[in-house]
Amino acid sequence: MDTTKPENQPRVVRLLKQILAMHESEIDCETCNQQLECLAELVTTKANDPKQLFPAVQFHLDCCNDCREEFEALLAILRAEQSGQC
């Protein structure tokens, strides 16, 4: 039996590989914070769909309350600046 082919691997091995593959694109808070300003500017200018440009950041924001709060605060500041309120 050729165990290099996925269909010939034990089910547990296939499941573990799928779980690890799902988490390859995850980022930590520090990496997310490094990209927040750029993402916020894209959101406020509506230049592109940020979910397509920064899927890992968007995934992190969906899971991390602290980073999401920081992102929302940054958005509020940028929107206030754009509207002339600052």
MARPA-100957 format. One record per residue: chain; x, y, z of N, C-alpha, C in turn. Coordinates in Angstrom, 2 decimals, padded with zeros to 5 digits. Each point is the difference from the previous one (the first is absolute). Layout:
+------+---------+---------+---------+---------+----------+---------+---------+---------+---------+
| unit |  n.east | n.north |    n.up | ca.east | ca.north |   ca.up |  c.east | c.north |    c.up |
+------+---------+---------+---------+---------+----------+---------+---------+---------+---------+
|    A |       X |       Y |       Z |       X |        Y |       Z |       X |       Y |       Z |
...
+------+---------+---------+---------+---------+----------+---------+---------+---------+---------+
//
This chain:
+------+---------+---------+---------+---------+----------+---------+---------+---------+---------+
| unit |  n.east | n.north |    n.up | ca.east | ca.north |   ca.up |  c.east | c.north |    c.up |
+------+---------+---------+---------+---------+----------+---------+---------+---------+---------+
|    A |  000.84 | -001.18 |  000.00 | -000.84 |   001.18 |  000.00 |  000.89 |  001.25 |  000.00 |
|    A | -000.32 |  000.93 | -000.87 |  000.75 |   001.26 | -000.10 | -000.58 |  001.00 |  000.99 |
|    A |  000.71 |  000.23 |  001.12 | -000.52 |   000.91 |  001.04 |  000.29 |  001.46 | -000.29 |
|    A |  000.65 |  000.29 | -001.12 |  000.24 |   001.41 | -000.36 | -001.26 |  000.64 | -000.56 |
|    A | -000.92 | -000.80 | -000.50 | -001.26 |   000.53 | -000.51 | -000.94 |  000.26 |  001.17 |
|    A | -000.65 |  001.14 |  000.02 | -000.88 |   000.33 |  001.12 | -001.07 | -001.05 |  000.29 |
|    A | -000.57 | -000.56 | -001.05 | -001.09 |  -000.96 |  000.22 |  000.48 | -001.30 |  000.65 |
|    A |  001.30 | -000.25 | -000.01 |  000.56 |  -001.20 |  000.62 |  000.53 |  000.25 |  001.41 |
|    A | -000.07 |  001.23 |  000.46 |  000.48 |   000.33 |  001.34 | -001.13 | -000.26 |  001.01 |
|    A |  000.37 | -000.32 |  001.23 | -001.04 |  -000.17 |  001.03 | -000.83 |  001.27 |  000.13 |
|    A | -001.26 | -000.16 |  000.35 | -000.92 |   001.13 |  000.10 |  000.52 |  001.06 |  000.97 |
|    A |  000.55 | -000.40 |  001.12 |  000.50 |   000.95 |  000.98 |  001.12 |  000.86 | -000.59 |
|    A |  000.84 | -000.59 | -000.83 |  001.09 |   000.75 | -000.63 | -000.58 |  001.02 | -000.97 |
|    A | -000.98 | -000.38 | -000.77 | -000.64 |   000.93 | -000.95 | -000.67 |  001.15 |  000.75 |
|    A | -000.68 | -000.31 |  001.11 | -000.66 |   001.04 |  000.78 |  001.01 |  000.98 |  000.60 |
|    A |  001.09 | -000.51 |  000.53 |  001.03 |   000.88 |  000.57 |  000.60 |  000.90 | -001.07 |
|    A |  000.25 | -000.54 | -001.17 |  000.54 |   000.82 | -001.09 | -000.98 |  001.09 | -000.39 |
|    A | -001.29 | -000.30 | -000.01 | -001.01 |   001.01 | -000.34 | -000.06 |  001.09 |  001.06 |
|    A |  000.07 | -000.39 |  001.26 | -000.02 |   000.98 |  001.09 |  001.21 |  000.92 | -000.08 |
|    A |  001.17 | -000.58 | -000.23 |  001.21 |   000.82 | -000.10 | -000.05 |  000.92 | -001.20 |
|    A | -000.54 | -000.47 | -001.10 | -000.10 |   000.84 | -001.20 | -000.95 |  001.17 |  000.23 |
|    A | -001.05 | -000.21 |  000.78 | -000.95 |   001.09 |  000.29 |  000.66 |  001.11 |  000.79 |
|    A |  000.96 | -000.33 |  000.84 |  000.61 |   000.99 |  000.87 |  001.29 |  000.60 | -000.55 |
|    A |  000.39 | -000.38 | -001.21 |  001.23 |   000.54 | -000.59 | -000.09 |  001.50 | -000.22 |
|    A | -001.19 |  000.48 | -000.31 | -000.14 |   001.42 | -000.32 | -000.30 |  000.85 |  001.22 |
|    A | -000.06 | -000.58 |  001.18 | -000.28 |   000.78 |  001.20 |  001.20 |  000.87 |  000.36 |
|    A | -000.29 |  001.16 |  000.56 |  001.06 |   000.90 |  000.43 | -000.21 |  000.35 |  001.47 |
|    A |  001.05 |  000.50 |  000.62 | -000.10 |   000.39 |  001.40 | -000.37 |  001.47 |  000.10 |
|    A | -000.21 |  000.46 |  001.23 | -000.41 |   001.39 |  000.22 |  001.03 |  001.00 | -000.51 |
|    A |  001.27 | -000.27 |  000.21 |  001.04 |   000.93 | -000.43 | -000.02 |  000.17 | -001.53 |
|    A | -000.10 | -001.10 | -000.71 | -000.04 |   000.06 | -001.46 | -001.27 |  000.70 | -000.47 |
|    A | -001.10 | -000.27 |  000.66 | -001.26 |   000.66 | -000.34 |  000.12 |  001.51 |  000.19 |
|    A |  000.54 |  000.42 |  001.14 |  000.13 |   001.43 |  000.29 |  000.89 |  000.72 | -000.99 |
|    A |  000.97 | -000.69 | -000.56 |  000.89 |   000.61 | -000.98 | -000.75 |  000.33 | -001.30 |
|    A | -001.11 | -000.66 | -000.23 | -000.75 |   000.18 | -001.25 | -001.31 |  000.76 |  000.18 |
|    A | -000.34 |  000.34 |  001.24 | -001.29 |   000.64 |  000.26 | -000.15 |  001.36 | -000.67 |
|    A |  001.04 |  000.81 |  000.04 | -000.12 |   001.34 | -000.59 | -000.30 | -000.07 | -001.49 |
|    A |  000.70 | -000.85 | -000.68 | -000.22 |  -000.16 | -001.45 | -001.42 | -000.51 | -000.27 |
|    A | -000.43 | -000.98 |  000.77 | -001.35 |  -000.53 | -000.17 | -001.05 |  001.06 |  000.29 |
|    A |  000.20 |  000.76 |  001.06 | -000.96 |   001.05 |  000.36 | -000.10 |  001.06 | -001.11 |
|    A |  001.13 |  000.36 | -000.57 | -000.02 |   000.98 | -001.10 | -000.76 | -000.55 | -001.20 |
|    A |  000.18 | -001.26 | -000.30 | -000.74 |  -000.61 | -001.11 | -001.50 | -000.03 |  000.28 |
|    A | -000.36 | -000.28 |  001.23 | -001.41 |  -000.05 |  000.36 | -000.63 |  001.39 | -000.10 |
|    A |  000.69 |  001.02 |  000.47 | -000.58 |   001.35 | -000.02 | -000.04 |  000.59 | -001.41 |
|    A |  000.90 | -000.41 | -000.87 | -000.04 |   000.50 | -001.37 | -000.81 | -000.89 | -000.92 |
|    A | -000.35 | -001.17 |  000.50 | -000.78 |  -000.98 | -000.77 |  000.67 | -000.31 | -001.33 |
|    A |  001.34 |  000.00 | -000.01 |  000.75 |  -000.25 | -001.23 | -000.13 | -001.46 | -000.46 |
|    A |  000.06 | -000.91 |  000.94 | -000.06 |  -001.42 | -000.32 | -000.68 | -000.73 |  001.14 |
|    A | -000.33 | -001.24 | -000.24 | -000.58 |  -000.83 |  001.04 |  001.11 | -000.47 |  000.92 |
|    A |  000.06 |  000.51 |  001.23 |  001.10 |  -000.37 |  000.90 |  000.03 | -001.48 |  000.34 |
|    A | -001.16 | -000.64 | -000.03 | -000.02 |  -001.43 |  000.30 |  000.76 | -000.80 | -001.04 |
|    A |  000.02 |  000.49 | -001.22 |  000.76 |  -000.69 | -001.06 |  001.47 |  000.36 |  000.07 |
|    A |  000.32 |  001.24 |  000.34 |  001.39 |   000.43 |  000.05 |  000.72 | -000.47 |  001.25 |
|    A | -000.72 | -000.05 |  001.12 |  000.59 |  -000.37 |  001.28 | -000.83 | -001.09 |  000.69 |
|    A | -000.14 | -001.16 | -000.63 | -000.87 |  -001.03 |  000.60 |  000.48 | -000.47 |  001.38 |
|    A |  001.31 | -000.10 |  000.19 |  000.51 |  -000.45 |  001.30 | -000.28 |  001.03 |  001.08 |
|    A |  000.13 |  001.28 | -000.34 | -000.29 |   001.06 |  000.97 | -001.49 | -000.01 |  000.33 |
|    A | -000.83 | -000.12 | -001.01 | -001.44 |  -000.02 |  000.23 | -000.39 | -001.20 |  000.87 |
|    A |  000.60 | -001.15 | -000.25 | -000.27 |  -001.18 |  000.82 |  000.41 |  000.26 |  001.44 |
|    A |  001.16 |  000.62 |  000.19 |  000.47 |   000.29 |  001.36 | -000.95 |  000.98 |  000.69 |
|    A | -000.45 |  001.02 | -000.71 | -000.92 |   000.96 |  000.59 | -001.33 | -000.64 |  000.38 |
|    A | -000.40 | -000.99 | -000.77 | -001.24 |  -000.71 |  000.32 |  000.13 | -000.82 |  001.28 |
|    A |  001.22 | -000.37 |  000.35 |  000.24 |  -000.88 |  001.16 |  000.55 |  000.72 |  001.23 |
|    A |  000.58 |  001.18 | -000.17 |  000.70 |   000.66 |  001.10 | -000.69 |  001.33 |  000.35 |
|    A | -000.63 |  000.03 |  001.15 | -000.72 |   001.21 |  000.42 |  000.91 |  001.21 |  000.17 |
|    A |  001.18 | -000.20 |  000.57 |  000.92 |   001.12 |  000.24 |  000.41 |  000.66 | -001.31 |
|    A |  000.40 | -000.79 | -000.97 |  000.42 |   000.55 | -001.29 | -001.17 |  000.63 | -000.74 |
|    A | -001.17 | -000.62 |  000.10 | -001.18 |   000.56 | -000.66 | -000.35 |  001.36 |  000.60 |
|    A |  000.09 |  000.14 |  001.34 | -000.28 |   001.29 |  000.63 |  001.01 |  001.06 | -000.44 |
|    A |  001.25 | -000.39 | -000.11 |  001.02 |   000.95 | -000.46 | -000.26 |  000.41 | -001.44 |
|    A | -000.39 | -000.94 | -000.83 | -000.31 |   000.28 | -001.40 | -001.20 |  000.94 | -000.10 |
|    A | -001.04 | -000.26 |  000.78 | -001.19 |   000.85 | -000.04 |  000.32 |  001.42 |  000.48 |
|    A |  000.87 |  000.12 |  000.99 |  000.41 |   001.33 |  000.47 |  000.78 |  000.73 | -001.09 |
|    A |  000.88 | -000.70 | -000.68 |  000.76 |   000.59 | -001.09 | -000.93 |  000.44 | -001.13 |
|    A | -000.99 | -000.82 | -000.31 | -000.98 |   000.38 | -001.02 | -000.75 |  001.27 |  000.40 |
|    A | -000.38 |  000.09 |  001.25 | -000.73 |   001.19 |  000.48 |  000.85 |  001.25 | -000.15 |
|    A |  001.28 | -000.10 |  000.33 |  000.91 |   001.14 | -000.13 |  000.15 |  000.42 | -001.46 |
|    A |  000.22 | -000.98 | -000.87 |  000.16 |   000.32 | -001.43 | -001.27 |  000.60 | -000.58 |
|    A | -001.13 | -000.52 |  000.37 | -001.28 |   000.54 | -000.51 | -000.23 |  001.41 |  000.52 |
|    A |  000.35 |  000.26 |  001.24 | -000.13 |   001.35 |  000.56 |  000.92 |  000.97 | -000.74 |
|    A |  001.21 | -000.42 | -000.27 |  000.94 |   000.86 | -000.73 | -000.52 |  000.29 | -001.40 |
|    A | -000.55 | -001.00 | -000.66 | -000.50 |   000.18 | -001.36 | -001.21 |  000.92 | -000.04 |
|    A | -000.81 | -000.02 |  001.06 | -001.19 |   000.84 |  000.01 |  000.28 |  001.40 |  000.53 |
|    A |  001.25 |  000.24 |  000.41 |  000.38 |   001.31 |  000.50 | -000.32 |  000.25 |  001.45 |
|    A | -000.32 | -001.04 |  000.74 | -000.34 |   000.15 |  001.40 |  001.23 |  000.06 |  000.89 |
|    A |  001.14 | -000.28 | -000.54 |  001.25 |   000.06 |  000.80 |  000.87 |  001.14 | -000.45 |
+------+---------+---------+---------+---------+----------+---------+---------+---------+---------+
//
